[in-house]
């Protein structure tokens, strides 16, 4: 992904270093960026002046320039013009984006599509449009945010994305990004179901099922530690050593090769 920053200083640019951005600090820089831009290009504008300058430089209709992230409150005419040149235009009117350092980290993350970078609250439609790290929007109704177990209710006038895109905060109320995606994104739900099924078929999952069937605790496999058994069950250990496998099998009273069948 090519990243282009419009009108921000070197200090902010350093925070986006993992994305290796090109920085435009004068109108003459737009032309050079157009030549390298494509559908996988991410443009980030820090001010309306720079956004308008970009639009003036485009002049005539061009092929898709990629995606645009506006870290300022855009004018309606700028939005309309940008949508003619970019596949996605991400913005908000509430200032509800992550802090710049967290934003940069999410945009560079491999799982950025599973994290949120900001959103816009619409009291009129009673919805929140959440922007994911790949700039795809997800619109969620207010009704999705039910009061928590201790009675805390969401305050939709106090919206923020926190925890590197993993949490939506509405006043004192918090909602996990993965829970929202699981409920409102069918593709995400199918992908997580496949991942869960793969884990359930793993050696670690078989060990966990057999251990519980034998009514054993993780600390019941001396000289192996509880931590070692936990790591194997989580799948953190890809190749279990032969000695370790023999100890586990003896404790479970099965042949080592049979553990994976449970």
Secondary structure, 3 states (H helix, E strand, C coil): CEEEEECCCHHHHHHCHHHCCEEECCCCHHHHHHHHCCCCEEEEECCHHHHHHHHHHHCCCCCCCCEEEECCCCCHHHHHHHCCCCCEEECCCCCCECCHHHHHHHHHCCCHHHCEEEEEEECCCCEEEEEECCCCEEEEEHHHCCCCCCCCCCCCCCEEEEHHHCEEEECCEEEEHHHHHHHHCHHHHHHHHHHHHHHHCCHHHHHHHHHHHCCCCHHHCCCCCHHHHHHHHHCCCCCCCHHHHHHHHHHHCCCHHHHHHC
